Amino acid sequence: MRQRYAEIKTLGGVLVGVSFESRDRLFQMSRQMQLPFPVLSDPEKDTYRAYGLSSGKLSRIFGPGTIWAYVKLLAAGQTYHFRRSDFLQLGGDFVIDAAGTVRYEYRSGAPHDRTSVDQIVAVLGEI
């Protein structure tokens, strides 16, 4: 998303991340990742529940796709600290129009399972 942020803005999109991590941790992660968009803290996971994002099963969380994603991060010199994280919580991607209607929704089946940025850009182009 970071690499295509300018394109998303040009299409009228407003990008906001939501995480259950603490504000302090999000601030550090956002600076480290150089995110050009805000990331909001939702430690109670109210947003996750509102959008029907559930917890995953251990077999999917630690499946080959997730392990491969973390191997690539480690190879790039990046790490993720799990000490306080809920590694079972799954994420999602949503496009909501100006009227508040959800125009696109994608609920992840595993941590590495995310929609493509191309799909999000295509939906924004249709609005």
URPE-V537437 format. One record per residue. N is the residue number from 1. RES is the residue in one letter. NEAR is the number of other ideal C-beta (glycine too) atoms within 10 Angstrom. D_CENTER is the distance of its C-alpha to the mean C-alpha in whole Angstrom. Layout:
<<N RES NEAR D_CENTER> <N RES NEAR D_CENTER>>
This chain:
<<1 M 15 9> <2 R 12 11> <3 Q 8 14> <4 R 16 14> <5 Y 15 14> <6 A 10 18> <7 E 13 18> <8 I 19 15> <9 K 14 17> <10 T 11 21> <11 L 16 20> <12 G 11 19> <13 G 21 16> <14 V 10 14> <15 L 16 11> <16 V 10 9> <17 G 16 6> <18 V 20 7> <19 S 21 8> <20 F 19 11> <21 E 18 12> <22 S 12 15> <23 R 12 16> <24 D 9 18> <25 R 16 15> <26 L 20 12> <27 F 13 15> <28 Q 12 16> <29 M 16 13> <30 S 16 12> <31 R 9 16> <32 Q 9 16> <33 M 12 13> <34 Q 7 15> <35 L 16 12> <36 P 14 14> <37 F 15 12> <38 P 12 12> <39 V 17 10> <40 L 11 11> <41 S 16 12> <42 D 15 13> <43 P 13 15> <44 E 9 17> <45 K 15 14> <46 D 11 15> <47 T 15 12> <48 Y 20 11> <49 R 11 15> <50 A 9 15> <51 Y 16 13> <52 G 9 14> <53 L 19 12> <54 S 13 14> <55 S 13 14> <56 G 21 15> <57 K 13 18> <58 L 10 19> <59 S 8 21> <60 R 17 17> <61 I 18 15> <62 F 15 18> <63 G 17 19> <64 P 9 20> <65 G 13 16> <66 T 17 14> <67 I 12 18> <68 W 11 18> <69 A 14 14> <70 Y 15 15> <71 V 10 19> <72 K 11 18> <73 L 12 16> <74 L 10 19> <75 A 8 21> <76 A 8 20> <77 G 6 21> <78 Q 11 17> <79 T 9 17> <80 Y 11 15> <81 H 8 17> <82 F 8 16> <83 R 4 19> <84 R 10 18> <85 S 13 14> <86 D 13 14> <87 F 13 13> <88 L 13 14> <89 Q 17 11> <90 L 19 9> <91 G 19 6> <92 G 18 6> <93 D 18 7> <94 F 17 10> <95 V 21 12> <96 I 16 15> <97 D 14 18> <98 A 8 21> <99 A 7 22> <100 G 6 19> <101 T 9 19> <102 V 10 16> <103 R 13 17> <104 Y 17 14> <105 E 14 12> <106 Y 16 11> <107 R 15 10> <108 S 18 9> <109 G 14 13> <110 A 19 12> <111 P 21 9> <112 H 17 10> <113 D 18 10> <114 R 16 8> <115 T 17 9> <116 S 10 11> <117 V 16 11> <118 D 9 15> <119 Q 14 14> <120 I 22 13> <121 V 16 15> <122 A 13 18> <123 V 18 17> <124 L 19 17> <125 G 11 21> <126 E 10 22> <127 I 15 22>>
